[in-house]
Amino acid sequence: MRNISVQYFAILREQRGLASETLLTDAVTPLELYTRLQDEHHFSLPAARIRTAINDNFADNGSILREGDRVVFIPPVAGG
């Protein structure tokens, strides 16, 4: 188990009702973490549409999470 800080943007923030939280999780990768959070909070976006950043750097969803990491889940956004 590890403590991970999670930040949510845009629709994920709306669906979760929080901008950020710290979780105790045994998820090994961002993909595993997102999938669990999606099941728990009924996120509408599939994992394939989410970009991930770990500690301020874009990361692959298969990256290994470590104690104290800050994970940001970034949904696609439309600009104008």
BELZI-V681371 format. One record per residue. N is the residue number from 1. RES is the residue in three letters. D_LAST is the distance of its C-alpha to the last C-alpha in Angstrom with 2 decimals. Layout:
N,RES,D_LAST / N,RES,D_LAST
This chain:
1,MET,41.73 / 2,ARG,39.31 / 3,ASN,37.19 / 4,ILE,33.47 / 5,SER,30.76 / 6,VAL,27.66 / 7,GLN,24.24 / 8,TYR,21.72 / 9,PHE,17.97 / 10,ALA,15.63 / 11,ILE,17.33 / 12,LEU,20.40 / 13,ARG,20.95 / 14,GLU,20.80 / 15,GLN,23.17 / 16,ARG,25.50 / 17,GLY,25.57 / 18,LEU,25.75 / 19,ALA,23.63 / 20,SER,26.49 / 21,GLU,30.07 / 22,THR,32.97 / 23,LEU,34.62 / 24,LEU,37.96 / 25,THR,37.46 / 26,ASP,39.30 / 27,ALA,36.19 / 28,VAL,36.52 / 29,THR,33.02 / 30,PRO,29.45 / 31,LEU,29.44 / 32,GLU,32.58 / 33,LEU,31.31 / 34,TYR,28.05 / 35,THR,30.13 / 36,ARG,32.51 / 37,LEU,29.89 / 38,GLN,28.18 / 39,ASP,31.60 / 40,GLU,32.44 / 41,HIS,29.27 / 42,HIS,28.11 / 43,PHE,24.70 / 44,SER,22.97 / 45,LEU,21.33 / 46,PRO,23.80 / 47,ALA,24.61 / 48,ALA,23.48 / 49,ARG,19.79 / 50,ILE,20.22 / 51,ARG,20.14 / 52,THR,22.90 / 53,ALA,23.77 / 54,ILE,27.36 / 55,ASN,28.36 / 56,ASP,25.14 / 57,ASN,25.23 / 58,PHE,23.47 / 59,ALA,26.29 / 60,ASP,27.45 / 61,ASN,27.96 / 62,GLY,31.62 / 63,SER,32.13 / 64,ILE,35.03 / 65,LEU,34.41 / 66,ARG,36.78 / 67,GLU,38.08 / 68,GLY,35.77 / 69,ASP,32.61 / 70,ARG,29.25 / 71,VAL,27.01 / 72,VAL,23.30 / 73,PHE,21.77 / 74,ILE,18.06 / 75,PRO,16.40 / 76,PRO,13.52 / 77,VAL,10.10 / 78,ALA,6.84 / 79,GLY,3.71 / 80,GLY,0.00
